[in-house]
């Protein structure tokens, strides 16, 4: 059921995904074509906010912060997997893998490489502060617009 808390949660995580996507782009290799990188991450943020944060609103301040952190972690893990899988498909079209098992293991390897790439202080701080603010904003929206 749509409500203000789910809407605030979804847009909060989409905003975090937009900001972090912009911070990630300069860290990647030179000349990389990002295509739909930011919109895909924003959709993942919308879904995680709606499903994870929105339905857990109204339990108090501490659970709101915990839910914000959980939702951001899940959003990052899904984004890493989706981007790694997409890169694997892009390479598979160019016949870089001998069999499907190599391709699937490469998807996880690429996701892990991307995870190491984004482990820099400014991105981690953005994710942490964004999670705290998103959790509190969602809780505020639940209390204000029930």
C-alpha positions as CSV (number, residue, x, y, z in Angstrom):
1,X,0.0,0.0,0.0
2,X,1.5,3.3,-1.0
3,X,2.1,5.8,1.8
4,X,4.3,8.8,2.6
5,X,6.9,6.7,4.4
6,X,7.4,4.4,1.4
7,X,7.6,7.4,-1.0
8,X,10.1,9.3,1.1
9,X,12.2,6.1,1.6
10,X,12.2,5.4,-2.2
11,X,13.1,8.9,-3.2
12,X,15.8,9.1,-0.4
13,X,17.6,6.0,-1.6
14,X,17.2,7.0,-5.2
15,X,18.9,10.3,-4.3
16,X,21.7,8.5,-2.5
17,X,22.2,6.2,-5.5
18,X,22.3,9.3,-7.8
19,X,25.0,11.0,-5.7
20,X,27.1,7.9,-5.2
21,X,26.9,7.0,-8.9
22,X,28.4,10.4,-9.6
23,X,31.1,9.8,-7.1
24,X,31.9,6.4,-8.6
25,X,32.3,7.4,-12.2
26,X,35.7,9.2,-11.8
27,X,37.1,6.1,-10.0
28,X,36.5,3.7,-12.9
29,X,38.9,3.1,-15.7
30,X,39.4,5.8,-18.3
31,X,37.1,5.8,-21.3
32,X,34.5,3.5,-19.7
33,X,31.0,3.9,-21.2
34,X,28.5,4.2,-18.4
35,X,25.4,4.2,-20.4
36,X,22.4,3.6,-18.0
37,X,24.7,3.3,-15.0
38,X,23.0,6.1,-12.9
39,X,19.4,5.4,-13.9
40,X,19.8,1.7,-13.1
41,X,21.3,2.4,-9.7
42,X,18.5,4.9,-9.0
43,X,15.8,2.3,-9.9
44,X,17.6,-0.1,-7.5
45,X,17.5,2.6,-4.9
46,X,13.8,3.2,-5.5
47,X,13.0,-0.4,-5.1
48,X,15.1,-0.9,-2.0
49,X,13.6,2.2,-0.4
50,X,10.1,1.2,-1.2
51,X,10.4,-2.5,-0.2
52,X,12.9,-2.5,2.7
53,X,12.7,0.9,4.4
54,X,9.1,1.9,3.6
55,X,7.4,-1.1,5.1
56,X,9.6,-0.9,8.3
57,X,8.7,2.7,9.1
58,X,7.0,3.6,12.4
59,X,9.1,1.5,14.8
60,X,11.1,4.3,16.4
61,X,14.3,6.3,15.9
62,X,16.9,3.5,16.5
63,X,15.1,1.0,14.2
64,X,14.8,3.7,11.6
65,X,18.5,4.3,11.6
66,X,19.2,0.5,11.5
67,X,16.7,0.1,8.6
68,X,18.4,3.0,6.7
69,X,21.8,1.3,7.1
70,X,20.3,-2.1,6.1
71,X,18.6,-0.6,3.0
72,X,21.7,1.2,1.8
73,X,23.8,-2.0,2.2
74,X,21.3,-4.0,0.3
75,X,21.1,-1.3,-2.4
76,X,24.9,-1.3,-2.8
77,X,25.0,-5.1,-3.0
78,X,22.3,-5.2,-5.6
79,X,23.9,-2.4,-7.6
80,X,27.3,-4.2,-7.5
81,X,25.7,-7.4,-8.7
82,X,23.7,-5.8,-11.4
83,X,26.6,-3.8,-12.8
84,X,28.9,-6.8,-12.6
85,X,26.4,-9.0,-14.3
86,X,25.9,-6.4,-17.0
87,X,29.6,-6.1,-17.6
88,X,29.9,-9.9,-17.8
89,X,27.1,-9.9,-20.5
90,X,28.9,-7.2,-22.4
91,X,32.1,-9.3,-22.4
92,X,30.3,-12.5,-23.2
93,X,28.9,-11.0,-26.4
94,X,32.5,-10.5,-27.4
95,X,33.2,-14.2,-26.7
96,X,35.6,-13.7,-23.9
97,X,34.4,-16.7,-21.9
98,X,34.7,-20.4,-22.8
99,X,31.6,-21.6,-21.0
100,X,28.7,-20.4,-18.9
101,X,30.4,-21.2,-15.6
102,X,33.3,-19.0,-16.5
103,X,30.9,-16.2,-17.3
104,X,29.0,-16.5,-14.1
105,X,32.2,-16.6,-12.0
106,X,33.4,-13.6,-13.9
107,X,30.2,-11.7,-12.9
108,X,30.9,-12.3,-9.2
109,X,34.6,-11.4,-9.7
110,X,33.6,-8.2,-11.5
111,X,31.2,-7.3,-8.7
112,X,33.9,-7.9,-6.1
113,X,36.3,-5.7,-8.1
114,X,33.7,-2.9,-8.2
115,X,33.2,-3.3,-4.5
116,X,36.9,-2.8,-3.9
117,X,36.9,0.2,-6.2
118,X,34.2,2.0,-4.3
119,X,35.8,1.4,-0.9
120,X,37.0,5.0,-0.6
121,X,36.3,7.3,2.3
122,X,34.1,9.9,0.5
123,X,31.8,7.2,-0.9
124,X,31.6,5.3,2.4
125,X,30.8,8.6,4.3
126,X,28.2,9.5,1.7
127,X,26.5,6.1,2.1
128,X,26.6,6.3,5.9
129,X,25.3,9.8,6.2
130,X,22.7,9.1,3.5
131,X,21.5,6.0,5.3
132,X,21.1,7.9,8.6
133,X,19.2,10.8,7.0
134,X,17.1,8.5,4.8
135,X,16.1,6.4,7.9
136,X,15.2,9.5,9.9
137,X,13.3,11.1,7.1
138,X,11.3,8.0,6.5
139,X,10.4,7.8,10.2
140,X,9.5,11.5,10.2
141,X,7.3,11.0,7.2
142,X,5.5,8.0,8.8
143,X,4.9,10.0,12.0
144,X,3.7,13.1,10.2
145,X,1.6,11.7,7.4
146,X,0.0,8.5,8.6
